[in-house]
């Protein structure tokens, strides 16, 4: 997949992660979107590096989506832990 595909996947994964983990985010919509994109990249890298599931060229691969959503959830949780009290 190309960089544009990963960005689109990250946007969708960020939206899904936000749906699965509702609540106020310190960064709002822009921060959640950036976390989704970064989570997709990190989830794909972890999947390829340590889980022996290289990222395929297919956009609709379920393991790629699971890695992207998992990475987005992990980053969203870490972001809330680190910066959760900055927005009231």
N, C-alpha and C positions, 0 to 999 in steps of 0.2 A: 504494500500500500504506500502511496505517496504521502507527502507531508500534508497536503490539503485533506486527504481522506482521514488522517489522524486528527486533524483539527476538527473536522465535522464529527468524527466519532467522539472526540473529547467533549464537544458541545452537548451532544446527545447523552453521553455518559454522565456528564455533570448534572444535566437536568434529571436524569433517572436517580442519581445519587441524592439530589436535593429532594426528590419525591420520596425516596426511601428513608431519608433522615430529615424530616421537616423541622422547622424552627428558624429563629433569627440567626443570620450569619453576620459576623463582624464586617465582611466586605461587601455585602449586598449582592446584587445580580452580577456585577462585573467581577467581583472576587470569586463568586461561585463558578462563573464561567471559566475564569483562568484556572481555578483548581480542577475543574473537569478536564480541561485540555492537558494540564500537567499530569493529572492522574492517569489519563489514557496513555501518555508516553511512558510514565513510570510503570504502570501495570503491564504494558506490552513488553517493556524491557525486562521486568522481573519474570514474566512468563517465558520469555525466550532464554533468559540467562540461567535461571535456577529451577524452573519447572519443566524443562525439556519439552516445551511446546512452542516451537518457533512461530513467529507471527506469519500468517499466510498472506497471500496476495488477495484473498477473498474478503471483501468488506463485511459479509454476512456470516462469518465464522463465529459460532457461539462462544468458543473459548477466548477469542479476541475480545468480544463484547464483555465477557465475564471479567477478564483481566482489566479492561478499561474501567468498568464500573467499580470493581474492587479497589483499583488504584485511586479513583475519585473519592470513594467512601473513606478510604484510609487518610487521604490528604484533607478531606473535609473535617473528619474527626480531629486530626492533629491541629488543624487551623482553629477549630473551636476551642480546643484545650489551651492553645497558646495565646489566642487573641480574643477569647470569648467575652471578656468583661470590658472590652474597649468600646462597645456600642450598647447604649442603654436606651 
